[in-house]
């Protein structure tokens, strides 16, 4: 899938549902994860995620053609997956836009790790009655 700010692209959405954090964490195996919490902005492989849910509202994770969006709610997470290739799920349309983490001078979430600035991010925005945004590093 190529990036375009104005073109809608087909994708497949899986509404996995509300899972206890250990199960949600297991679903992310093989992905890179990003989230911001009280300690700053984090990028980590899924196997390095905290044992307890991070103190954040959202966590995004991705690998080649699959992106995850987690809404953290205490000890549970509402999990959805978006696939930009063949697979299972409900057909949806997404708009793909460039995304950037906070600037190097912005201290809203503390200093960003250097790897946050080394990646180019994309926002995958679902259109329709229940919009949601998934985040991934550009392929």
N, C-alpha and C positions, 0 to 999 in steps of 0.2 A: 504494500500500500504506500503510495506517495503522499507527502504532506501537501496540504492545500488549505488555506484559510476559508475559502468560500464553497468548496465542493463537499458534498456529503458522501461518505464511503459506507459500504455495507459492512456489518460486523455481527457477531453473535453474542448475546447477553445471557449469562447464567446467573440467576438469582439463587445463590447458594443458601442464604438465610442466616439466622442468628445462631452463632456457634460459641461454645465456651472457648476462651482464649487458647488453651492448649490445642484444641482441634483446628481453630482458625490458623494458628501459627504453623501447624503441620501442613495445611493446604498450600502454604506459600513455598514449600520446598523447591529449591532450584531457582528462586527469584532473587532480585535485588530489591530492597525495601527502602522507602523514604518516609520520614515523619518528622514533625517538629514537636518538641515537648518542653518542659520547664528547664531542661539542660541544653537546649539548642536544636539545631537541625541535624538529622542523622541520616546517613546512608550506610546500609549494612546488608550482607547476605542474610537470607531468611534463617539460616542456622545460627546466626549471631543475634537474633532478636532476643529481647529480655524474656525471662521465664514468666514474669508477670506482665500484664498489659501495660504498655507505655501510657503515661499521663498525657494523652492527646485525644483529639476527636477523630482524626482520620489518619490512615496509613495507606500508602500506595505501594504496590509491588508489581514487578514485571519480569518477563523473560521474552524470548524472541517474538512470538505472535500472541502472547497472552498477558493481559494486565488485570490486576486485582485492585479493588477499592474496598477498604474496611472502614466501617464507622464503629469506633470503639465506644462501648457503653458499659463502663465498669468492668466486670469480669467476662463480658461477652463482646463479640464483634458481629456486626451485620456485614456479611461478605457477599460480594458480587464479582464476577469475572467477565471480561470482555475479550473475545477472540477475534482477531483481524485476519482470519484464514479459516480453512475448513475445520469443522468440529461440531459440537453440540451447543444448543442454545436458541433463544428466540431472536429472529432477525430484527436488527435495529439499524439506524443510520447514525453515523458519527461525523462530526466536524473535527479535523485535526489542525491544531494551531501550535505555534512555537510557544514554549513556556520557559521561564527563567526563575531560578531561585532568587532570593533577595540579593540586592547588590552587595558588593564587598563592604560598603560603608554603612549599610543598614544594620542596626543592632536589635531589631524586634525580637529575634529568636537567638540572640548571641552571635558570636563569630561563626561563620559557616566553615565547615571543613574544606580544605582545598579541592577535594574530589567533587564537591558540589558545583564548583565553578568549571571543572574540567569536562562535565557532561553537558550535552544539549538535551533539553527536556521537551517533550510534546504533551499537549493536553488533548485528550480524546473526549469530546463533549457529545453526550447523547442528546439528540433532539427529541421533541415530542412532549407529552404531558407530564412525564416524570424525568426532567433533565438531571444528569449527574455527570461528573467529570472524573475521568481516569487519568493517571499520570504515568509516563514512562520515559526512559532515556531514549533518544532517537535511535532507530535501528541503523 
